[in-house]
Amino acid sequence: MAGTQSETHSGTRPAFRRSTDKEIDRCWEIIKEARQFLRDQGVDQWQKEYPNRDSVADDIRNNNGYVMTDGDRIIAYACISFDGETCYESLRGTWKSHQPYAVIHRLAIDNTCKGRGLASLMFSHAEELCLSKGIYSIKIDTDQDNAIMRHLLEKNGYGYCGVVTFDNSDKIAYEKLLRP
């Protein structure tokens, strides 16, 4: 039935794939919606110059931009990178592991699709992508005041590891270990 968890408006499971250069503007539009959503929730995250359109364009051009689609319509975006994250080297806390890992950045869901479990589905797709590459760890961070994302991370099995500093701001860092 349409509108149930992890379904799109058409009632199907969204497709997951790498984004293309032609989709930069649509992916940026979803990030801007998420920025406004965070502002409306009183969350300071993403309220300055980062992320910006160039961040999204770089993700996509570096083959790190991924989308979920409902037919031809992009309904979610995330950067999934296997290049590491410099600020994670100075974690104030303890990572669950010290192995190769993926990083998820800039996860955003189209405003008209929120509340359908699509963020959790995006995490699931990211895990499948990691396993296909022999990567068994995913790390991610978010702002302290982003209660919605912190809840999503904990609900999806990500464990608190400590604090990192990015863009002159402390972020709460999480890691999830995957089973091969």
C-alpha positions in Angstrom: 0.0 0.0 0.0 1.4 3.5 -0.9 2.7 5.6 1.9 3.7 2.8 4.2 7.2 2.6 5.6 10.0 2.5 3.0 7.6 3.0 0.1 7.3 5.9 -2.3 4.2 7.7 -3.5 3.8 5.0 -6.2 3.8 2.3 -3.6 7.1 0.7 -4.7 10.5 0.4 -3.0 12.8 3.2 -4.1 15.7 2.4 -6.4 19.2 3.2 -5.1 22.0 4.2 -7.4 25.0 6.5 -8.0 24.0 10.0 -9.0 25.1 11.7 -12.3 26.3 15.2 -13.2 22.9 16.0 -14.7 21.3 15.5 -11.2 23.4 18.0 -9.3 20.7 20.7 -9.1 18.0 18.2 -7.9 20.3 16.8 -5.3 21.2 20.4 -4.1 17.5 21.2 -4.0 17.0 18.3 -1.5 19.9 19.5 0.6 18.4 23.0 0.7 15.0 21.6 1.8 16.8 19.7 4.5 18.6 22.9 5.6 15.3 24.7 5.9 13.8 21.7 7.8 16.7 21.8 10.3 16.3 25.6 10.7 12.5 25.1 11.3 13.4 22.5 14.0 15.8 25.0 15.7 18.9 22.9 14.7 22.0 24.9 13.8 23.4 22.2 11.5 23.9 23.2 7.8 23.0 26.9 8.5 26.2 28.4 7.3 28.1 28.0 4.0 28.4 24.2 4.3 27.1 22.2 2.7 26.8 24.1 -0.6 26.1 23.3 -4.2 29.9 22.8 -4.8 29.9 20.1 -2.0 27.2 18.2 -3.8 28.8 18.6 -7.2 32.1 17.4 -5.8 30.4 14.4 -4.2 28.8 13.4 -7.6 31.9 14.1 -9.7 34.0 12.0 -7.3 31.5 9.1 -7.6 30.4 9.5 -4.0 26.9 10.9 -4.6 24.0 8.4 -4.3 20.3 8.8 -4.7 17.1 7.0 -4.1 14.4 7.4 -6.8 10.7 7.0 -7.2 10.5 6.3 -10.9 12.4 9.1 -12.5 12.1 11.4 -9.4 15.0 11.7 -7.0 13.7 11.6 -3.4 16.8 11.2 -1.3 20.5 12.1 -1.5 23.6 11.1 0.4 27.4 11.2 0.0 28.9 7.8 0.7 32.6 8.0 0.6 35.3 5.4 1.0 38.1 8.0 1.2 38.2 8.4 5.0 37.5 11.6 6.9 40.4 13.7 8.3 38.5 15.1 11.3 37.8 11.5 12.4 41.5 11.1 13.2 41.2 13.4 16.2 38.1 11.8 17.7 37.7 12.6 21.4 36.4 9.2 22.4 37.0 5.7 21.0 36.0 4.2 17.6 34.5 0.7 17.7 37.2 -0.4 15.2 40.3 0.7 13.2 39.6 -0.8 9.8 38.7 0.7 6.4 35.3 2.4 6.6 32.7 4.3 4.7 31.5 7.8 5.7 28.0 9.0 5.1 27.6 12.7 4.7 24.8 15.0 3.6 21.9 12.5 4.0 18.7 14.3 3.0 15.2 13.2 2.2 12.7 15.1 0.0 10.3 17.0 2.3 7.3 15.3 0.6 8.7 11.9 1.5 9.7 12.3 5.1 8.2 9.9 7.7 8.2 6.9 5.4 11.4 5.2 6.6 13.5 6.3 3.7 16.4 7.5 5.8 16.6 4.0 7.3 16.3 2.5 3.9 19.2 4.8 2.7 21.3 3.5 5.6 20.4 -0.1 4.5 21.5 0.6 0.9 24.7 2.1 2.2 25.4 -1.0 4.2 24.8 -3.2 1.2 27.2 -1.0 -0.9 29.8 -1.3 1.8 29.5 -5.1 2.0 29.8 -5.4 -1.8 33.2 -3.6 -1.4 34.4 -5.6 1.5 34.0 -2.7 3.9 32.6 -3.6 7.4 32.4 -0.2 9.1 30.4 2.9 8.5 31.1 6.2 10.4 29.0 9.3 10.5 28.6 12.4 12.5 25.9 14.9 13.3 25.3 18.0 15.5 24.5 17.6 19.1 21.1 19.4 18.7 20.0 17.2 15.7 17.8 14.9 17.8 16.1 13.5 14.7 19.3 12.3 13.1 20.7 11.0 16.4 17.5 9.0 16.9 17.7 7.6 13.4 21.4 6.6 13.9 20.7 4.8 17.2 17.6 3.2 15.7 19.7 1.8 12.8 22.4 0.4 15.0 25.0 3.1 15.0 26.8 3.5 18.3 28.1 6.7 19.9 31.9 6.9 19.8 32.7 10.4 20.8 33.1 13.9 19.5 34.9 15.3 16.4 35.4 18.9 15.3 34.4 19.9 11.8 33.9 23.4 10.4 34.7 24.8 13.8 31.8 22.9 15.4 31.7 19.8 17.6 29.9 16.9 16.1 28.7 13.7 17.7 30.4 10.7 16.0 28.9 7.2 15.5 30.1 4.0 14.0 28.3 0.8 12.9 30.1 -2.5 12.4 28.7 -4.6 9.6 28.7 -8.4 9.5 30.1 -10.0 6.3 
